[in-house]
Amino acid sequence: MAPVDTRVDVRVVVAVGCISYYNSQETVPEGNQLLVGGRPASPEAVSRHSLRRRSSHHRSLSRSRSSAEPLPLDIVYTTDAIKQPKQPFSLGVAEYIGGYPVITWQSLSAAHRLLPPKYNRVRDLPHSLQDRMNTLPESYRNSEFARMVFEEMILEAMDDEPDAPSIKIYDNGIGEETTPPWEFVYTNKMWFGEGVPPPDVRNLVSCGCQGKCDPKSKTCACARRQFQWLEPYIRDGLFPATWPGSPFVYDSRGILQREGCPIFECNQFCECDDDCPNRVVQNGRIWPVNIVRTEQKGWGVFAGPKKIPRGSYIGIYTGELLTEQEGEARGLLYNVFGRTYLFSIDFHHLKLGLKDENDYDNLYTVDAYHAGNFTRFLNHSCDPNCEITACYIDDADINKPLLAVFTIRDVEPWEELCFSYYGDTEVTNGKLMARNDAVYVECSCGSINCIGKLF
């Protein structure tokens, strides 16, 4: 049957959150046929054209053409195709036009909240490289080549912060090791242990801001949430009522302005830009650090050639996220052989509202022994220049923050980065409680106000 000269005046372009209509004159074959550029469209062509976003520049060029000159078609539907029956909405689809789905940011993010969250499990920790290295002679593990392999392992784990400066391991001639022990998997991610629930993404509070979040906006959900957790500190006189950029805790340069309180950053479902001032930890490190052998404290972390300002983000204390019970069991073993990387999540804000803070039951612990990054080498100091702060991004569970490391004073070039291991110090009448396990060694921080013992 010969083609019929059917004129169709509808030209539909479907993009994410954007539908544009154009008038066009084009001959199309008879039948329920979808055409691209005047020819039958393949499934690949339909996918490619349906996801292409139209810019205002393209539209202005289209309008400037002569009416006698035919416009190039992107997608043309025949009359029969437009009259397709209604289809049930699939996950993430806002509506159907011409039988094809229209997806908006709102519908997509709402759909993703309903999907099972993706997260890492402790049982899936990769360790083949570490196993292989530990079978090799000690002379090989302490070789220059092994140091290069260790640095490449670090670089491979930085896929979530590709713009971060590289981390170097310096051989300064102290000790016989040229690399840290091959006893852990280097990772910038958290690994969930048995009994730890997956991230709660369904209850994340997300903003609908366009561009960057305005801290003064009354409609920004993230600003309201941050202020809600700051209010007790302001009410008790610990924080001023306002500051530049409040209620967000960062200034326009990403510098932390308020120490000792939880941070609530914008999350994966927020509509604001990636360079929103309330996205700092999630955008990765910007300050170079190095892993260096020390005289008395084993391996340590040192600043690079630039001075690091107070309030700068250094990194996340990563590792296995364990139940408190599992952490306690591991702690007993670590205490005996004299090394521990356990960090109990028992921040002050988790105890707000309790008549007695001692009634708080700690739920989770982070262990960086088997998995972690450079932060596991941060040594203790009784006069620290860093502090660990609770930071919430893509998990609504208030008991599972990320442990973000920030500087609490200016750090000079090549200065060692340290934080206090004490947390709530176990001090009675100004004296450290006596402990006998191997982990409770003499403190070697060398500060003037040194207490004298670790933990």
Backbone torsions as a table, in degrees:
resi	resn	phi	psi	omega
1	MET	NA	132.7	-177.4
2	ALA	-72.3	146.6	179.1
3	PRO	-62.6	144.0	179.1
4	VAL	-95.7	138.5	-179.5
5	ASP	-77.4	85.3	-179.0
6	THR	-101.5	126.6	-180.0
7	ARG	-98.0	127.8	-179.9
8	VAL	-118.7	129.9	-176.4
9	ASP	-101.9	19.1	-179.1
10	VAL	-120.3	127.1	175.1
11	ARG	-127.5	115.2	-170.8
12	VAL	-112.7	129.1	172.6
13	VAL	-117.3	121.4	-179.1
14	VAL	-107.0	121.6	176.9
15	ALA	-129.3	172.5	-179.6
16	VAL	-66.7	111.6	177.1
17	GLY	73.6	12.4	-174.0
18	CYS	-147.7	126.3	176.5
19	ILE	-128.5	126.8	-178.9
20	SER	-122.8	144.7	179.5
21	TYR	-116.6	139.7	179.5
22	TYR	-135.2	143.1	172.5
23	ASN	-81.6	143.2	-178.5
24	SER	-153.7	152.0	173.9
25	GLN	-118.5	114.3	-176.5
26	GLU	-151.4	139.0	176.4
27	THR	-83.2	127.3	-179.9
28	VAL	-126.5	152.6	179.7
29	PRO	-70.1	161.0	177.1
30	GLU	-74.1	148.4	176.7
31	GLY	114.6	171.8	-176.7
32	ASN	-83.2	73.5	-170.0
33	GLN	-120.0	135.0	174.0
34	LEU	-97.3	125.6	-177.6
35	LEU	-114.2	144.2	172.7
36	VAL	-123.4	118.3	-178.5
37	GLY	63.3	28.0	176.9
38	GLY	86.9	-0.5	-179.0
39	ARG	-122.3	154.8	176.8
40	PRO	-55.0	134.6	-174.4
41	ALA	-92.9	137.0	172.0
42	SER	-81.3	161.2	177.2
43	PRO	-57.1	-36.1	179.5
44	GLU	-65.1	-39.3	179.8
45	ALA	-66.9	-39.3	178.4
46	VAL	-61.2	-45.9	179.8
47	SER	-62.1	-42.4	-176.9
48	ARG	-66.0	-43.3	-177.3
49	HIS	-75.0	-34.3	-175.8
50	SER	-71.4	-20.2	-178.3
51	LEU	-100.8	-0.8	-177.5
52	ARG	-81.4	125.9	-177.8
53	ARG	-83.1	134.2	176.9
54	ARG	-87.6	131.6	176.0
55	SER	-96.6	161.7	177.7
56	SER	-65.0	-29.0	179.2
57	HIS	-63.8	-42.2	179.7
58	HIS	-64.8	-41.0	-178.7
59	ARG	-64.8	-39.3	-179.4
60	SER	-66.8	-35.0	177.4
61	LEU	-66.9	-38.2	-178.8
62	SER	-64.4	-40.0	-177.2
63	ARG	-71.5	-22.3	-175.7
64	SER	-81.6	-8.3	-179.3
65	ARG	-70.9	155.4	176.1
66	SER	-68.9	145.6	-179.3
67	SER	-66.6	-21.0	179.6
68	ALA	-79.9	-18.5	-177.5
69	GLU	-90.2	122.1	-178.3
70	PRO	-66.6	139.8	178.4
71	LEU	-80.5	143.4	174.9
72	PRO	-69.9	128.4	-176.4
73	LEU	-82.9	139.9	170.7
74	ASP	-94.7	-58.7	178.3
75	ILE	-137.3	128.1	178.5
76	VAL	-124.0	129.4	175.9
77	TYR	-108.0	138.3	171.7
78	THR	-74.6	166.6	-178.2
79	THR	-58.5	-39.6	-180.0
80	ASP	-65.2	-35.3	-178.2
81	ALA	-66.4	-34.8	-177.9
82	ILE	-69.7	-25.3	-176.3
83	LYS	-91.8	25.0	177.8
84	GLN	-65.1	147.7	179.7
85	PRO	-68.5	159.7	179.3
86	LYS	-63.1	141.5	178.1
87	GLN	-112.1	150.0	175.1
88	PRO	-65.7	142.6	-176.3
89	PHE	-69.2	131.4	172.8
90	SER	-85.4	169.7	-178.2
91	LEU	-61.3	123.0	177.3
92	GLY	91.9	-3.7	-177.7
93	VAL	-91.3	128.9	179.1
94	ALA	-84.3	-39.0	179.7
95	GLU	-165.9	170.2	175.8
96	TYR	-116.0	138.4	173.1
97	ILE	-129.4	122.9	-178.7
98	GLY	62.4	25.4	179.6
99	GLY	84.3	2.1	-178.6
100	TYR	-114.0	143.1	-173.1
101	PRO	-73.9	145.0	172.8
102	VAL	-113.2	123.3	-177.6
103	ILE	-115.7	128.3	175.9
104	THR	-109.4	167.2	178.0
105	TRP	-61.8	-39.5	-179.0
106	GLN	-63.8	-44.3	-178.3
107	SER	-70.1	-35.3	179.9
108	LEU	-67.5	-46.7	-178.7
109	SER	-67.4	-36.6	177.6
110	ALA	-64.0	-37.0	178.8
111	ALA	-68.2	-40.6	-177.9
112	HIS	-67.3	-26.3	176.4
113	ARG	-64.4	-28.5	-176.4
114	LEU	-85.2	-14.2	-179.6
115	LEU	-79.6	152.1	174.7
116	PRO	-61.2	131.1	-177.6
117	PRO	-67.5	146.8	175.8
118	LYS	-89.7	129.3	179.4
119	TYR	-155.8	166.2	-176.2
120	ASN	-96.8	138.6	178.7
121	ARG	-108.6	144.1	-178.7
122	VAL	-57.7	-37.4	-177.2
123	ARG	-65.8	-14.6	-179.5
124	ASP	-100.5	9.2	-179.3
125	LEU	-59.0	125.0	176.9
126	PRO	-77.9	138.0	-178.7
127	HIS	-144.9	17.3	-177.2
128	SER	-64.8	-38.8	179.5
129	LEU	-64.5	-45.3	-179.6
130	GLN	-63.7	-41.7	178.3
131	ASP	-60.7	-43.2	-179.3
132	ARG	-65.1	-45.1	-178.3
133	MET	-63.2	-36.5	-178.0
134	ASN	-74.8	-11.8	174.3
135	THR	-86.5	-12.4	-177.9
136	LEU	-83.6	158.4	179.5
137	PRO	-60.2	152.9	-180.0
138	GLU	-60.3	-33.6	179.2
139	SER	-62.6	-33.9	178.6
140	TYR	-74.4	-41.6	-179.8
141	ARG	-63.9	-23.5	179.1
142	ASN	-102.8	20.3	-179.8
143	SER	-88.9	166.7	177.3
144	GLU	-64.0	-37.0	179.4
145	PHE	-63.8	-39.6	178.4
146	ALA	-63.4	-36.4	177.1
147	ARG	-62.7	-41.5	178.8
148	MET	-65.0	-38.1	177.7
149	VAL	-63.7	-40.4	179.5
150	PHE	-62.8	-43.4	178.9
151	GLU	-65.1	-35.9	177.3
152	GLU	-68.3	-35.3	175.7
153	MET	-60.9	-41.1	177.9
154	ILE	-64.1	-44.5	-177.9
155	LEU	-62.6	-39.5	180.0
156	GLU	-64.7	-31.9	-179.0
157	ALA	-78.8	-5.9	-177.0
158	MET	-93.2	26.0	-179.0
159	ASP	-65.7	-21.1	179.2
160	ASP	-87.8	-5.6	176.1
161	GLU	-142.0	68.0	-174.0
162	PRO	-63.9	-20.5	-179.0
163	ASP	-93.7	0.0	-179.4
164	ALA	-72.2	145.9	177.4
165	PRO	-64.7	147.7	-178.5
166	SER	-67.6	156.3	179.7
167	ILE	-107.2	124.4	-177.2
168	LYS	-106.9	148.8	173.5
169	ILE	-107.1	115.2	-175.7
170	TYR	-95.7	131.5	173.7
171	ASP	-96.0	101.2	-177.9
172	ASN	-98.7	11.4	177.1
173	GLY	83.9	0.1	179.2
174	ILE	-87.7	122.7	-179.2
175	GLY	75.3	179.9	-177.2
176	GLU	-98.3	-16.2	-178.4
177	GLU	-78.5	133.7	173.8
178	THR	-99.3	-14.6	175.0
179	THR	-134.9	158.7	170.8
180	PRO	-62.5	162.5	179.9
181	PRO	-58.9	143.7	178.1
182	TRP	-85.2	61.7	-174.5
183	GLU	-115.0	0.3	-175.7
184	PHE	-143.5	157.7	174.9
185	VAL	-89.7	124.4	179.5
186	TYR	-78.7	122.8	-176.6
187	THR	-152.7	146.7	173.5
188	ASN	-98.6	8.2	-175.4
189	LYS	-111.9	163.0	174.1
190	MET	-93.1	142.4	-179.8
191	TRP	-119.7	120.5	-171.7
192	PHE	-85.0	127.1	178.9
193	GLY	-86.0	177.6	179.2
194	GLU	-62.1	136.2	178.3
195	GLY	86.2	-4.6	178.0
196	VAL	-95.5	121.4	-178.0
197	PRO	-67.1	152.9	178.5
198	PRO	-65.4	166.9	178.9
199	PRO	-57.3	138.4	177.9
200	ASP	-90.2	99.1	-179.7
201	VAL	-97.1	-21.5	-177.3
202	ARG	-65.6	-31.1	-176.0
203	ASN	-100.6	14.9	177.3
204	LEU	-65.0	134.9	173.7
205	VAL	-87.0	121.8	-174.0
206	SER	-127.9	145.1	-178.1
207	CYS	-93.3	161.3	176.2
208	GLY	-113.1	27.7	-176.7
209	CYS	-68.4	143.9	174.5
210	GLN	-99.8	132.1	-175.0
211	GLY	76.8	-132.6	179.3
212	LYS	-94.6	146.7	177.7
213	CYS	-65.9	136.7	175.1
214	ASP	-99.2	114.4	-177.5
215	PRO	-60.6	-21.3	-180.0
216	LYS	-87.6	-4.0	-178.7
217	SER	-68.0	136.8	177.7
218	LYS	-85.5	-7.5	-178.1
219	THR	-105.3	-7.0	-178.9
220	CYS	-73.9	111.9	-177.7
221	ALA	-65.1	-32.5	-178.9
222	CYS	-70.0	-37.9	177.4
223	ALA	-65.6	-41.0	179.2
224	ARG	-64.8	-40.4	-179.4
225	ARG	-66.2	-42.3	179.1
226	GLN	-62.8	-42.7	-179.7
227	PHE	-64.1	-36.3	179.9
228	GLN	-57.4	-38.0	-179.2
229	TRP	-86.5	-16.2	176.2
230	LEU	-85.4	-23.3	-173.0
231	GLU	-54.3	-44.1	179.1
232	PRO	-61.5	-35.7	179.4
233	TYR	-69.9	-37.6	177.7
234	ILE	-68.9	-42.1	-178.8
235	ARG	-63.5	-34.8	-179.9
236	ASP	-85.5	2.5	177.5
237	GLY	79.3	10.3	179.0
238	LEU	-77.2	-30.6	178.6
239	PHE	-121.8	151.1	172.5
240	PRO	-68.9	167.5	-178.2
241	ALA	-70.2	-28.1	-178.8
242	THR	-154.3	161.9	177.0
243	TRP	-159.5	166.2	179.8
244	PRO	-58.9	120.7	179.9
245	GLY	90.8	-3.6	-179.8
246	SER	-64.8	148.1	10.7
247	PRO	-86.4	0.1	174.7
248	PHE	-65.1	149.8	-175.6
249	VAL	-93.6	-1.9	176.5
250	TYR	-104.5	151.0	169.2
251	ASP	-90.0	-173.7	-175.2
252	SER	-67.1	-16.6	179.1
253	ARG	-94.8	1.3	-178.6
254	GLY	83.2	18.8	179.1
255	ILE	-90.5	130.8	179.4
256	LEU	-69.6	126.1	-176.9
257	GLN	-101.4	-23.8	-177.4
258	ARG	-123.5	114.6	-179.3
259	GLU	-95.0	152.0	175.1
260	GLY	86.0	9.9	178.1
261	CYS	-128.6	158.9	-179.3
262	PRO	-70.5	150.5	178.3
263	ILE	-109.5	131.2	175.9
264	PHE	-119.3	100.2	-179.5
265	GLU	-85.8	163.3	171.6
266	CYS	-63.6	154.3	-172.7
267	ASN	-121.8	-172.3	-173.0
268	GLN	-65.2	-20.5	-179.0
269	PHE	-98.2	-2.4	177.4
270	CYS	-72.0	148.9	-177.2
271	GLU	-92.2	-3.4	-178.1
272	CYS	-72.3	166.9	-176.5
273	ASP	-71.7	163.2	177.3
274	ASP	-64.9	-25.9	179.5
275	ASP	-96.3	22.4	173.7
276	CYS	-58.3	139.6	-178.8
277	PRO	-63.4	-12.9	177.9
278	ASN	-97.5	22.5	174.0
279	ARG	-126.0	96.1	-177.8
280	VAL	-120.3	-60.9	-178.9
281	VAL	-59.1	-43.3	-176.6
282	GLN	-68.1	-18.6	179.3
283	ASN	-89.2	-1.3	171.0
284	GLY	91.1	173.8	-178.1
285	ARG	-69.3	152.2	170.7
286	ILE	-127.0	-8.9	-177.4
287	TRP	-105.7	130.3	179.6
288	PRO	-70.7	141.6	175.9
289	VAL	-135.6	159.4	-179.7
290	ASN	-134.5	149.4	175.3
291	ILE	-100.5	119.8	-170.6
292	VAL	-134.1	143.2	176.0
293	ARG	-74.9	138.0	179.0
294	THR	-111.1	170.3	-177.6
295	GLU	-70.0	-44.8	-171.9
296	GLN	-123.0	-9.9	-172.1
297	LYS	-116.6	17.5	-178.9
298	GLY	72.8	-143.0	178.5
299	TRP	-80.6	146.5	179.6
300	GLY	-140.3	172.0	-180.0
301	VAL	-113.8	130.8	-176.5
302	PHE	-126.0	148.5	177.3
303	ALA	-67.3	162.8	177.5
304	GLY	-86.5	-156.4	-174.7
305	PRO	-76.1	-6.3	-177.5
306	LYS	-109.0	147.9	174.4
307	LYS	-69.0	132.9	-179.5
308	ILE	-100.9	119.4	-178.0
309	PRO	-68.5	156.3	173.5
310	ARG	-58.4	140.9	178.8
311	GLY	84.9	11.2	-178.7
312	SER	-86.1	142.1	177.6
313	TYR	-77.8	131.5	-177.1
314	ILE	-106.8	-44.5	-179.0
315	GLY	170.6	176.3	177.7
316	ILE	-105.5	134.1	174.1
317	TYR	-76.4	98.0	-174.4
318	THR	-98.1	171.2	178.3
319	GLY	154.0	-153.4	177.8
320	GLU	-87.0	131.8	174.5
321	LEU	-94.8	112.0	-172.1
322	LEU	-115.9	159.1	169.3
323	THR	-68.4	157.6	-179.9
324	GLU	-61.4	-34.6	180.0
325	GLN	-64.1	-43.8	177.8
326	GLU	-66.1	-38.1	177.8
327	GLY	-63.4	-40.4	178.3
328	GLU	-63.6	-42.1	-179.9
329	ALA	-63.7	-42.0	178.7
330	ARG	-68.5	-36.4	-178.5
331	GLY	-60.0	-37.0	178.5
332	LEU	-61.9	-38.2	178.1
333	LEU	-71.6	-45.0	-178.7
334	TYR	-61.6	-38.9	-178.6
335	ASN	-61.0	-34.1	-177.1
336	VAL	-70.0	-45.7	-177.7
337	PHE	-93.1	6.1	163.0
338	GLY	89.5	14.0	175.8
339	ARG	-141.8	136.7	177.4
340	THR	-144.5	144.5	177.3
341	TYR	-125.6	24.2	-178.4
342	LEU	-80.8	140.0	176.5
343	PHE	-135.6	110.7	179.5
344	SER	-75.4	134.6	178.6
345	ILE	-89.1	91.0	-178.1
346	ASP	-139.4	48.7	-178.0
347	PHE	-62.5	157.2	-176.4
348	HIS	-59.4	-39.1	-174.8
349	HIS	-67.7	-19.7	177.6
350	LEU	-72.6	-15.9	-176.6
351	LYS	-102.9	2.6	179.9
352	LEU	-61.8	137.2	179.4
353	GLY	93.8	-11.7	178.0
354	LEU	-84.8	138.7	176.3
355	LYS	-65.8	-36.7	179.1
356	ASP	-129.5	116.8	-178.6
357	GLU	-60.9	-22.9	178.7
358	ASN	-69.9	-11.5	178.0
359	ASP	-80.5	-8.1	-178.3
360	TYR	-71.3	130.0	177.0
361	ASP	-100.6	113.2	178.6
362	ASN	-67.1	136.1	-175.5
363	LEU	-102.5	-35.7	-170.9
364	TYR	-134.9	156.9	179.0
365	THR	-138.3	143.7	174.5
366	VAL	-102.5	129.8	178.4
367	ASP	-118.9	118.3	-178.8
368	ALA	-101.9	17.1	-178.9
369	TYR	-70.8	-51.5	-176.2
370	HIS	-90.1	-19.8	179.7
371	ALA	-148.5	140.1	-179.4
372	GLY	171.5	-176.3	176.7
373	ASN	-126.6	-158.3	-175.1
374	PHE	-60.9	-22.8	-177.0
375	THR	-66.0	-19.7	178.6
376	ARG	-68.1	-14.7	178.7
377	PHE	-97.1	4.3	175.8
378	LEU	-66.7	121.8	-179.0
379	ASN	-85.1	163.6	177.8
380	HIS	-79.8	148.1	169.5
381	SER	-144.7	139.8	174.1
382	CYS	-75.6	-10.3	175.0
383	ASP	-130.8	70.5	-169.5
384	PRO	-74.4	159.3	173.1
385	ASN	-110.2	1.4	178.3
386	CYS	-132.4	163.0	179.4
387	GLU	-148.4	146.5	177.4
388	ILE	-94.3	129.0	-175.6
389	THR	-122.1	141.4	176.4
390	ALA	-72.6	128.6	-179.5
391	CYS	-131.9	129.6	-179.0
392	TYR	-111.9	129.5	179.4
393	ILE	-129.4	-76.3	-172.7
394	ASP	-111.6	27.0	175.1
395	ASP	-139.9	120.3	-177.2
396	ALA	-79.7	-8.9	-179.7
397	ASP	-70.7	114.9	-175.0
398	ILE	-66.6	-18.0	-179.1
399	ASN	-89.0	0.8	-177.5
400	LYS	-127.9	61.9	177.1
401	PRO	-77.7	163.0	167.0
402	LEU	-79.0	148.2	179.5
403	LEU	-98.2	94.0	-175.4
404	ALA	-92.7	132.6	-179.2
405	VAL	-97.0	125.0	177.7
406	PHE	-126.3	150.9	173.7
407	THR	-77.5	144.0	179.0
408	ILE	-112.3	3.9	169.0
409	ARG	-157.5	168.7	176.9
410	ASP	-62.3	137.5	179.5
411	VAL	-112.0	124.4	-177.5
412	GLU	-73.2	157.2	176.6
413	PRO	-55.3	135.8	177.7
414	TRP	67.8	9.0	177.9
415	GLU	-77.1	147.1	178.6
416	GLU	-73.4	139.2	176.8
417	LEU	-93.9	127.5	-176.2
418	CYS	-141.1	155.8	169.5
419	PHE	-136.6	169.2	-177.5
420	SER	-85.9	127.3	178.3
421	TYR	-77.2	-12.1	-170.5
422	TYR	-68.3	-41.9	-169.2
423	GLY	65.9	-120.9	169.9
424	ASP	-80.2	101.6	-171.4
425	THR	-61.0	136.9	178.8
426	GLU	-83.8	74.2	-175.5
427	VAL	-120.0	134.4	175.9
428	THR	-124.4	119.0	-178.3
429	ASN	54.5	38.2	176.0
430	GLY	80.2	0.8	-178.7
431	LYS	-116.8	138.3	179.1
432	LEU	-69.5	137.3	179.5
433	MET	-65.5	139.6	-176.6
434	ALA	-73.1	133.0	176.2
435	ARG	-133.0	149.4	-174.3
436	ASN	-111.1	-15.5	-178.0
437	ASP	-64.9	161.7	-174.8
438	ALA	-65.1	-24.0	-177.9
439	VAL	-70.8	-21.5	-177.5
440	TYR	-88.8	76.7	-175.9
441	VAL	-98.6	171.9	176.0
442	GLU	-65.3	138.6	178.8
443	CYS	-75.4	136.8	-179.6
444	SER	-118.2	26.2	-176.0
445	CYS	-70.0	-28.6	176.2
446	GLY	78.1	8.0	179.9
447	SER	-78.6	160.0	-177.1
448	ILE	-63.8	-38.4	-177.6
449	ASN	-96.3	30.1	-178.4
450	CYS	-61.7	131.7	179.3
451	ILE	-75.5	-30.7	173.2
452	GLY	114.8	-22.4	-179.6
453	LYS	-138.1	148.8	173.0
454	LEU	-77.9	141.4	179.6
455	PHE	61.2	NA	NA
